[in-house]
Amino acid sequence: MKWLILRRFSQISILLLFIFAPFWIIKGNLSSSVLLNTVPLTDPYLLLQSFFAGHTIATTALIGALIVLIFYLIVGGRVYCSWVCPINMITDAAAWLRNRLGIKGGNTLSRQLRYWILAMSLLVAFVTGTLAWELVNPVSMFQRSLIFGGIATLFIGIAIFFFDVFVARNGWCGHLCPVGAFYGLLNKISILKVKATNRSKCDDCLDCFAVCPELQVIKLPLKGKDSNPLILDANCTNCGRCIDVCDKQVFEFSHRFSSSLSQPEKIIHPQEDLHP
């Protein structure tokens, strides 16, 4: 449970930092803040909406977005989803309850839907000249409510929780959230990756598929014998769940420039004599 504990520590610590830290340490919220009264931090997705809305963008906002962008290009864009976003704790709890209740199936939503919502949020910003999506964005509303207080936190959290439990598995984060879609695009060129280094040791227990919120990203690196063992899919959140649950230690954190396996895999060709 090492990576799960570290993720929870990260998520809770970031929230507590915004809520209780003196303003000279950090002020603002997860969309826009200033660290130590000097370092600006800006959500690149928010900045992109502002650009499409035709707003004048301050130099400090550009610098802040660049800092955040570089960070996520190193650690992986969707690290935001699994290590920073407070809604992840709600969706994880929903996934746990869904499994405990033995709920299977549910509504089938396209994973591409979140990218359409992302595009629509930018289009609406361009047409209206406002950050219209931020007015209804559950992630932003939930963050602001937790940091500054407000009953909206309760209703947003409950709605997403029940949606994920009874409507669609990993429905919000995996199918609808445009924030995750935006940061997923950064994963295409980010450096930190999960790697199926010891995939030859896999015993097909399927534990990694059971816990992965984006289980489609595992199959090719794990079972594609001629493929790269790195999980390069943009939807991987680098959450470390697969590393935690695998007792064969198949997975580990690595980087995109490492594609070799821990040991050569024996590939059996059909023409080979399989009998002594």
Phi, psi and omega in degrees: 000014186303311185286329175296315180297318179295322178295315179296320178298318179297311183297313183291320181297319180296317178296314180296327179298315180291326185280318190247343183290142176301153184300334181288342176276304177205140176221148183119214178214189185288349177272322181205127182207170177231127181260128178055034179057017185224311189270114177280144177228121184230135175293119182301327179294319177296318179297322179296319176298318179298321179297313180293331179283352179082017180284151173286126185255122181289154179299321180297324178293319177297317179296317179298319179293323179295319178299312180295320180298314179298319180301311183284338173290337177275307187271349182107127185303316185278008167300330175305318184292319188262341184243346185239308187300124181291337180293337178302326179295325178290314182291328175295318178295322178295319179296321178297313181294321179301318178291319180297323179279352180068031181281123179246160175069222186107183180298137178263110180252141178290136177289347177280348183299323181297329179287326174294320178295320176301312180297320180294324180296324178286323178295317179296321177298319180293318184287318186267341183073020180228164174273064188300322183296325182295340178288336182236003182291113182300326181295309180296317181297317181295317179299311182296322181294320179292321184283315186256353180091151179149147183285346181301329179307314183298311184290320179296314180298316180296317182298313180293321180300309182289330176297315181288329181285311192253343184258304184211134177296128182052038188297312184287301185293321187271346187227336189241326192291117179286338177296313177297325178296317180297310182291335175296327179298329179290335181297338183298334180233009181288163188268309183291130181220157169270139186230133175275066187301318184251046185295341177292341179274354183300131180253017177060037179284339178070014179298322181294323178292328183290328185259343185287127178288343179231060192300342180292345183279346188274324194305308185295310179296329183275318187250348179280097190299332180258011185256169178292131179287353177283140173277100184261355181301136183297341185272352178296133183263002183052038183281337179084006180301315182297326178292318181297316190272345186275110180282353176267000179053048180287323188256154173202162173281138180214206179223162188293347180268001179249109182241001182279156177269164180293330178208150181300138177272139177276117180258120181268124180266146184303330185279351181286145177281116184273357182250149178294000000 
